[in-house]
Amino acid sequence: MNHHENWKLRELPLPVDVETKAVLKSLPSAHAALAELKGIASAIPNQSILINTLGLQEAKDSSAIENIITTHDDLYKSGLNLNSFKSLEAKEVQNYISALKKGFELIKIKGFITNNIIIEIQKELKGNSAGFRKLPGTALKNSSTGETIYTPPQEINEINKLMTNLEKFINDASMCDYDPIIKMAIIHYQFESIHPFYDGNGRTGRIINILYLIMEKLQNLPILYLSNYIIQNKSDYYRLLQQLRNDENWEKWLLFMIQGIEKTSKETIELIVQIRELMLEYKHQLRDKYKFYSQDLLNNLFKHPYTKIEFIVNDLNVSRITAANYLNKLADDGFLRKEKIGTGNYYINEKLFNLLTKR
């Protein structure tokens, strides 16, 4: 519970200086890891490979935090738009990917993260246009005991006022000169505490994290995701958020988030290096073995851990028969695993799939 009944979420900037010695000391290594990730990501020739493959990872993890559990297998199949496999969970995950991509496109155009963009992201995520909460009654409860842990602002005027203030804090550098990683952690706390939507606040907030790092030029692509780190430290994450509302001890929360950025950057670097090595291995083997090898074909097999004839037709501009021949030949020779679903076939890049799922 909030100990002080009169406790009220305040507007930003914070009234205290949160850049303590411990916080400042933990920043350089987080920045170094972010910079290394940014460089390594730019060395992968086709950017949609990383956005798709790592985005699917993130969508699954981010949805798992909300207890929407989906298996990787369902997830990639749902990317194939096979109607028989559209489980509700996989649908949620696909929506997450579209919301992430939509947010990325919008901030590339605008250069800012506005409330309209935040509303667009949530709309894409939930498939409805309810916008900010208009009716009171939202409370965050402990899932096992049902006790109310936190009651966010209830009135639409209050929510609008806090979100307008947050929008200004995100975009107006003159309001506060904190390090961007620290600002990201404050924005995350503030957004989750305002809890402006009826549904999808956690996932929208995690998309805002990465978009903010891109807006601040610390990353170029939406590939650094804190969801896996949050899953591994779920009880700490919720406890620290709630503790902040009770005692405003910023240091622990900031250190938790800074460490998350560093750890996740390093894990993502490692994964991208492995994806790159696997692509090279495939490139050499396919180039030496098949007349039909092309960089576009290679990109397709890595952009879609599960591919199908339509994807090849579209990406390579070939006929269905030609595309089927390519894929069947690759499956016969063990580069892909062929599976039948309903009336169609799909082809799995198993080595890539294993890289993505072994976390």
C-alpha positions as CSV (number, residue, x, y, z in Angstrom):
1,M,0.0,0.0,0.0
2,N,1.1,3.6,-0.3
3,H,1.8,4.4,3.3
4,H,0.8,8.0,3.1
5,E,-2.8,8.2,2.1
6,N,-2.2,11.6,0.8
7,W,0.7,10.4,-1.4
8,K,0.3,11.7,-4.9
9,L,2.3,11.1,-8.0
10,R,4.2,14.3,-8.7
11,E,5.1,16.0,-12.0
12,L,8.6,15.8,-13.3
13,P,11.4,16.9,-13.0
14,L,12.2,15.2,-9.7
15,P,12.6,17.5,-6.7
16,V,15.8,15.6,-5.6
17,D,19.1,15.1,-7.3
18,V,19.2,11.4,-8.1
19,E,22.7,11.2,-9.7
20,T,24.4,9.8,-6.7
21,K,28.1,8.7,-6.7
22,A,27.1,5.0,-7.1
23,V,24.7,5.9,-10.0
24,L,27.3,8.0,-11.8
25,K,30.0,5.3,-11.4
26,S,27.8,2.6,-13.0
27,L,27.0,4.7,-16.1
28,P,30.3,4.5,-18.1
29,S,30.2,0.7,-18.6
30,A,26.5,0.8,-19.5
31,H,27.3,3.4,-22.1
32,A,30.2,1.4,-23.5
33,A,28.1,-1.7,-23.9
34,L,25.4,0.4,-25.6
35,A,27.9,1.9,-28.0
36,E,29.4,-1.5,-28.8
37,L,25.9,-2.9,-29.5
38,K,25.1,0.1,-31.8
39,G,28.3,-0.5,-33.8
40,I,27.8,-4.3,-34.1
41,A,24.2,-3.9,-35.2
42,S,25.1,-1.5,-38.0
43,A,27.5,-4.2,-39.4
44,I,24.6,-6.6,-40.2
45,P,23.8,-5.9,-43.8
46,N,20.0,-6.2,-43.7
47,Q,18.5,-4.4,-40.7
48,S,15.2,-6.1,-40.9
49,I,17.0,-9.4,-39.9
50,L,17.7,-8.0,-36.5
51,I,14.4,-6.1,-36.1
52,N,12.5,-9.3,-36.9
53,T,14.4,-11.9,-35.1
54,L,15.2,-10.0,-32.0
55,G,11.8,-8.3,-32.1
56,L,10.1,-11.7,-31.9
57,Q,12.3,-12.5,-28.9
58,E,11.3,-9.3,-27.2
59,A,7.6,-9.7,-28.1
60,K,7.6,-13.1,-26.5
61,D,9.4,-11.9,-23.3
62,S,7.5,-8.7,-23.0
63,S,4.2,-10.6,-23.2
64,A,5.4,-13.2,-20.8
65,I,5.9,-10.6,-18.1
66,E,2.1,-10.0,-18.5
67,N,1.6,-13.7,-18.2
68,I,0.7,-14.1,-21.8
69,I,2.9,-17.1,-22.4
70,T,3.4,-18.3,-25.9
71,T,5.9,-20.8,-27.2
72,H,8.5,-19.8,-29.7
73,D,7.1,-22.4,-32.1
74,D,3.6,-20.8,-32.1
75,L,5.2,-17.5,-32.4
76,Y,7.1,-18.0,-35.6
77,K,4.2,-19.9,-37.1
78,S,1.9,-17.0,-36.4
79,G,4.3,-14.9,-38.5
80,L,3.4,-17.2,-41.3
81,N,-0.3,-16.2,-41.0
82,L,-1.4,-19.7,-40.9
83,N,-5.0,-19.3,-39.7
84,S,-5.1,-22.7,-38.0
85,F,-2.2,-21.5,-35.7
86,K,-3.4,-18.1,-34.6
87,S,-3.5,-18.8,-30.9
88,L,-4.7,-15.7,-28.9
89,E,-1.2,-15.5,-27.3
90,A,0.6,-15.6,-30.6
91,K,-1.7,-12.9,-31.9
92,E,-0.8,-10.7,-28.9
93,V,2.8,-11.2,-29.7
94,Q,2.4,-10.3,-33.4
95,N,0.6,-7.1,-32.3
96,Y,3.6,-6.3,-30.1
97,I,5.9,-6.5,-33.1
98,S,3.7,-4.2,-35.2
99,A,3.4,-1.8,-32.3
100,L,7.2,-1.7,-31.9
101,K,7.7,-1.2,-35.6
102,K,5.0,1.5,-35.7
103,G,6.7,3.4,-32.9
104,F,10.1,3.1,-34.5
105,E,8.7,4.4,-37.9
106,L,6.9,7.3,-36.1
107,I,9.9,8.6,-34.1
108,K,12.1,8.3,-37.1
109,I,9.8,10.7,-38.9
110,K,9.0,13.0,-35.9
111,G,12.3,12.9,-33.9
112,F,10.1,13.1,-30.7
113,I,8.1,10.7,-28.6
114,T,4.7,12.5,-28.3
115,N,1.6,11.4,-26.5
116,N,0.0,10.8,-29.8
117,I,2.7,8.3,-30.7
118,I,2.3,6.6,-27.3
119,I,-1.4,6.3,-28.0
120,E,-0.7,4.9,-31.5
121,I,1.6,2.3,-30.0
122,Q,-1.0,1.2,-27.5
123,K,-3.7,1.1,-30.1
124,E,-1.6,-1.1,-32.3
125,L,-0.8,-3.3,-29.3
126,K,-4.4,-3.8,-28.2
127,G,-6.3,-3.3,-31.4
128,N,-8.6,-0.7,-29.9
129,S,-8.6,3.1,-29.7
130,A,-9.8,3.6,-26.1
131,G,-7.0,6.1,-25.5
132,F,-6.2,7.2,-22.0
133,R,-8.4,5.9,-19.1
134,K,-11.5,8.0,-18.7
135,L,-13.2,5.9,-15.9
136,P,-12.0,5.5,-12.4
137,G,-11.5,2.0,-10.8
138,T,-8.1,0.9,-12.1
139,A,-5.8,-0.5,-9.3
140,L,-2.7,-2.7,-9.4
141,K,-3.3,-5.8,-7.4
142,N,-1.1,-8.7,-6.2
143,S,-2.0,-11.5,-8.5
144,S,-1.8,-14.2,-5.7
145,T,-3.4,-12.3,-2.8
146,G,-5.7,-9.9,-4.7
147,E,-4.6,-7.1,-2.3
148,T,-4.2,-3.6,-3.9
149,I,-0.6,-2.7,-4.1
150,Y,-0.9,0.6,-5.9
151,T,-3.7,2.9,-7.0
152,P,-2.7,5.1,-10.0
153,P,-4.3,8.5,-10.7
154,Q,-8.0,8.0,-11.3
155,E,-9.3,11.2,-12.9
156,I,-8.9,11.8,-16.6
157,N,-7.8,15.4,-16.0
158,E,-5.0,14.2,-13.7
159,I,-3.9,11.6,-16.2
160,N,-3.9,14.1,-19.0
161,K,-1.9,16.6,-16.9
162,L,0.7,14.0,-15.9
163,M,1.1,12.7,-19.4
164,T,1.5,16.2,-20.8
165,N,4.2,16.8,-18.2
166,L,5.8,13.5,-19.1
167,E,5.8,14.3,-22.8
168,K,7.6,17.6,-22.0
169,F,10.1,15.7,-19.8
170,I,10.8,13.2,-22.6
171,N,11.4,15.8,-25.3
172,D,12.5,19.0,-23.7
173,A,16.2,18.7,-22.8
174,S,16.2,22.0,-21.0
175,M,13.9,20.6,-18.3
176,C,16.6,18.3,-16.8
177,D,20.2,17.5,-17.8
178,Y,20.4,14.0,-16.5
179,D,22.2,11.3,-18.4
180,P,19.8,9.7,-20.9
181,I,20.0,6.3,-19.3
182,I,18.9,7.8,-16.0
183,K,16.1,9.7,-17.8
184,M,14.9,6.5,-19.4
185,A,14.6,4.9,-16.0
186,I,12.7,7.9,-14.6
187,I,10.4,8.0,-17.6
188,H,9.7,4.3,-17.2
189,Y,8.8,4.7,-13.5
190,Q,6.6,7.7,-14.2
191,F,4.8,6.1,-17.1
192,E,4.1,2.9,-15.2
193,S,2.9,4.9,-12.2
194,I,0.6,7.1,-14.3
195,H,-0.7,3.8,-15.9
196,P,-2.5,5.9,-18.4
197,F,-4.3,3.0,-20.3
198,Y,-6.8,0.4,-19.3
199,D,-4.5,-2.3,-20.7
200,G,-1.1,-2.7,-22.2
201,N,0.8,-0.2,-19.9
202,G,3.7,-2.6,-19.2
203,R,4.3,-3.4,-22.9
204,T,3.8,0.2,-24.1
205,G,6.3,1.3,-21.4
206,R,8.9,-1.2,-22.5
207,I,8.5,0.0,-26.1
208,I,9.0,3.6,-24.9
209,N,12.3,2.6,-23.2
210,I,13.9,1.5,-26.5
211,L,12.4,4.3,-28.5
212,Y,13.8,6.8,-26.0
213,L,17.4,5.3,-26.5
214,I,16.9,5.7,-30.2
215,M,15.7,9.2,-29.9
216,E,18.8,10.0,-27.8
217,K,21.0,8.4,-30.5
218,L,22.3,5.8,-28.2
219,Q,20.9,3.1,-30.6
220,N,19.8,3.2,-34.2
221,L,17.6,0.1,-34.2
222,P,14.9,-1.2,-31.9
223,I,16.9,-4.2,-30.7
224,L,17.8,-3.6,-27.1
225,Y,15.0,-5.0,-25.0
226,L,14.9,-5.1,-21.2
227,S,12.1,-7.6,-21.0
228,N,14.3,-10.7,-20.5
229,Y,16.2,-8.9,-17.7
230,I,12.9,-8.0,-16.1
231,I,11.6,-11.6,-16.3
232,Q,14.8,-12.8,-14.7
233,N,14.4,-10.2,-11.9
234,K,10.6,-9.9,-11.9
235,S,10.1,-9.6,-8.2
236,D,12.9,-7.0,-7.8
237,Y,11.4,-5.0,-10.7
238,Y,8.0,-4.8,-9.1
239,R,9.4,-4.4,-5.6
240,L,11.7,-1.5,-6.6
241,L,8.9,0.3,-8.5
242,Q,6.6,0.1,-5.5
243,Q,9.4,1.0,-3.0
244,L,10.0,4.2,-5.0
245,R,6.4,5.1,-4.5
246,N,6.7,4.5,-0.8
247,D,10.1,6.0,0.1
248,E,11.5,7.6,-3.1
249,N,14.8,5.8,-2.8
250,W,15.9,6.4,-6.4
251,E,19.4,4.9,-6.2
252,K,18.3,1.2,-6.1
253,W,15.9,1.6,-8.9
254,L,18.4,3.5,-11.1
255,L,21.2,1.0,-10.4
256,F,18.8,-1.8,-11.3
257,M,17.9,-0.3,-14.6
258,I,21.5,0.8,-15.5
259,Q,22.6,-2.8,-14.8
260,G,19.8,-4.1,-17.0
261,I,21.0,-1.9,-19.9
262,E,24.6,-3.1,-19.6
263,K,23.7,-6.8,-19.1
264,T,21.2,-6.8,-21.9
265,S,23.5,-4.9,-24.3
266,K,26.2,-7.5,-23.7
267,E,23.8,-10.5,-24.2
268,T,22.5,-8.9,-27.4
269,I,26.0,-8.3,-28.8
270,E,26.8,-12.0,-28.2
271,L,23.6,-13.1,-30.0
272,I,24.2,-10.8,-32.9
273,V,27.8,-12.1,-33.3
274,Q,26.4,-15.6,-33.3
275,I,23.8,-14.7,-35.9
276,R,26.4,-13.1,-38.0
277,E,28.7,-16.2,-37.8
278,L,25.8,-18.5,-38.7
279,M,25.0,-16.2,-41.7
280,L,28.5,-16.4,-42.9
281,E,28.6,-20.2,-42.6
282,Y,25.4,-20.4,-44.6
283,K,26.6,-18.0,-47.1
284,H,29.8,-20.0,-47.9
285,Q,28.0,-23.3,-48.0
286,L,25.1,-22.1,-50.2
287,R,27.3,-20.1,-52.5
288,D,29.5,-23.0,-53.2
289,K,26.7,-25.5,-53.6
290,Y,23.8,-23.8,-55.5
291,K,23.6,-21.8,-58.7
292,F,20.5,-20.1,-57.2
293,Y,22.3,-18.6,-54.2
294,S,21.8,-14.9,-53.7
295,Q,22.2,-12.4,-50.8
296,D,18.4,-11.9,-50.9
297,L,17.9,-15.6,-50.4
298,L,20.3,-15.7,-47.4
299,N,18.6,-12.6,-45.9
300,N,15.2,-14.3,-46.3
301,L,16.3,-17.4,-44.4
302,F,17.6,-15.2,-41.5
303,K,14.7,-12.7,-41.5
304,H,12.2,-15.5,-41.0
305,P,13.4,-18.4,-38.8
306,Y,10.3,-20.1,-40.4
307,T,10.0,-19.2,-44.0
308,K,7.5,-20.3,-46.7
309,I,7.1,-20.2,-50.5
310,E,5.3,-16.8,-50.4
311,F,8.1,-15.1,-48.6
312,I,10.6,-16.3,-51.2
313,V,8.3,-15.3,-54.1
314,N,8.0,-11.8,-52.6
315,D,11.6,-11.3,-51.5
316,L,13.3,-12.8,-54.6
317,N,10.7,-12.0,-57.3
318,V,10.5,-15.6,-58.5
319,S,7.6,-17.8,-59.4
320,R,6.0,-20.2,-56.9
321,I,7.4,-23.2,-58.6
322,T,10.9,-21.8,-58.5
323,A,10.6,-20.8,-54.9
324,A,9.3,-24.2,-53.9
325,N,12.2,-25.8,-55.8
326,Y,14.7,-23.7,-53.9
327,L,13.2,-24.5,-50.5
328,N,12.8,-28.2,-51.1
329,K,16.4,-28.5,-52.3
330,L,17.6,-26.7,-49.2
331,A,15.5,-28.9,-47.0
332,D,16.7,-32.1,-48.8
333,D,20.3,-31.1,-48.2
334,G,19.6,-30.4,-44.5
335,F,19.9,-26.5,-44.5
336,L,16.2,-26.2,-43.5
337,R,13.7,-28.5,-41.9
338,K,10.5,-28.9,-43.9
339,E,7.2,-29.2,-42.0
340,K,3.7,-29.6,-43.3
341,I,0.8,-27.6,-41.8
342,G,-2.6,-28.0,-43.2
343,T,-2.2,-27.7,-46.9
344,G,1.0,-25.7,-46.8
345,N,4.7,-26.3,-46.1
346,Y,7.0,-24.2,-44.0
347,Y,10.8,-24.4,-43.7
348,I,12.7,-23.9,-40.5
349,N,16.2,-22.5,-40.2
350,E,16.8,-24.7,-37.2
351,K,20.3,-23.4,-36.3
352,L,19.0,-19.9,-36.1
353,F,15.9,-21.0,-34.3
354,N,18.1,-22.7,-31.7
355,L,20.2,-19.6,-31.2
356,L,17.1,-17.5,-30.6
357,T,15.4,-20.0,-28.2
358,K,18.3,-21.1,-26.0
359,R,18.1,-18.2,-23.6
